[in-house]
């Protein structure tokens, strides 16, 4: 992932927040960064598990 791509994601996170950015906006798989993709997938899975545990709809 390039520094420009990181900056774009940071700006998106600051303006939209983590949930919208990673759960609704984009998966960012097209960036081709396997470590970042793994982290995003883990974030999504953890969020889904917490919502299910709390009986929340999403």
LUMTOR-941340 format. One line per 5 residues: number of its first residue (from 1); their letters; for each residue y, x, z of C-alpha. Coordinates in steps of 0.02 Angstrom, whole numbers. Layout:
! LUMTOR-941340
NUM) a) Y,X,Z ~ ... .
END
This chain:
! LUMTOR-941340
1) xxxxx) 0,0,0 ~ 170,67,-47 ~ 318,79,69 ~ 407,-51,-38 ~ 261,-172,-16 .
6) xxxxx) 261,-141,172 ~ 447,-176,179 ~ 426,-337,80 ~ 291,-397,201 ~ 396,-348,353 .
11) xxxxx) 543,-446,283 ~ 431,-596,252 ~ 361,-585,429 ~ 536,-578,502 ~ 595,-729,404 .
16) xxxxx) 437,-837,404 ~ 331,-777,550 ~ 150,-720,557 ~ 66,-889,543 ~ 155,-945,385 .
21) xxxxx) 146,-773,306 ~ -41,-746,330 ~ -109,-924,343 ~ -6,-1012,210 ~ 95,-894,101 .
26) xxxxx) -23,-761,34 ~ -185,-667,67 ~ -110,-506,-3 ~ -279,-459,-76 ~ -195,-406,-238 .
31) xxxxx) -118,-257,-148 ~ -287,-172,-145 ~ -270,-104,32 ~ -440,-130,112 ~ -383,-91,290 .
36) xxxxx) -237,-213,278 ~ -349,-346,200 ~ -473,-324,342 ~ -335,-344,472 ~ -267,-501,387 .
41) xxxxx) -441,-579,377 ~ -469,-542,562 ~ -301,-621,604 ~ -346,-778,506 ~ -519,-789,586 .
46) xxxxx) -448,-765,762 ~ -316,-898,732 ~ -446,-1021,669 ~ -558,-988,819 ~ -416,-1013,943 .
51) xxxxx) -363,-1175,859 ~ -543,-1238,859 ~ -564,-1191,1042 ~ -408,-1288,1086 ~ -461,-1435,975 .
56) xxx) -307,-1415,867 ~ -297,-1475,688 ~ -232,-1357,558 .
END
